[in-house]
């Protein structure tokens, strides 16, 4: 299935959106642009090479009812790998998946610990469910457990109100975000609604997941402060179904979800136009299957983001945002090779010709 021979990738090596080379070598599992002297058993792969794709919002170790056994987590990671997603930002998981770090045949994971939600304000068994006075302590705990990120649930349905509503008072998120930053972790939050965004951004949050509630008022705030969004449009596509399911009990919530869904492309496009950093994430795990990274890139293009930038949002730009190398000299050889130029047509991302992880060529 795999080997560690010298590999030559030739054709078009997309080191960055503008930087293209004719070839790259893989020696000892690492990238080099120096042709190795006297190399034997050279295997050659031809095509358009990108750094391993990034799914910046998925969940490994999470299923519909909460944590899943390790063999299921392994399948989830392998499905991402087959899709060419070799760097995952795990946006919250109740399972301990640290063992994956010892497997050089599985994608690399940047973890956000376990979700932190308000009591009874999220999907059962997913999150730590806490009250505002305990938020700082839980943020500190998850900042220590994760890989530089902490994940909050910023808004969710309030059954009393019958609509989406912010989960935390302003002073609680201010203290929580300050504590995460003190511990060197960035903070992100799940937000569907409009009215949870301002407090979080003004409190110094680094990223918002979904961000369907962005408006003309909050887009400039995000742009000014460089707060990134991960729209997860393949997940937002399920809003009409969710809305139909909740129609009878929560008609206001249901109508709200439909409105957010209807304007989703405009929301993403106006954020992008204003200069808000946008990244590719699928929200796989929980309910959605893994391996949808190419579909999410196609969705961003549908929303109006230029193809080259949508590709970057799943590769070069996303890697640098997460502090991980791309096709740099000496970096682990994590790359994907395609039959044509993904900047011309992102549809090719759905059919990798070869996936190379830590220098291993995977069938
Ligand atoms: Zn998620």
Boltz pocket constraint, residues with backbone or C-beta under 6 A from the ligand:
constraints:
  - pocket:
      binder: B
      contacts: [[A, 57], [A, 58], [A, 59], [A, 91], [A, 283], [A, 284], [A, 285]]
      max_distance: 6.0
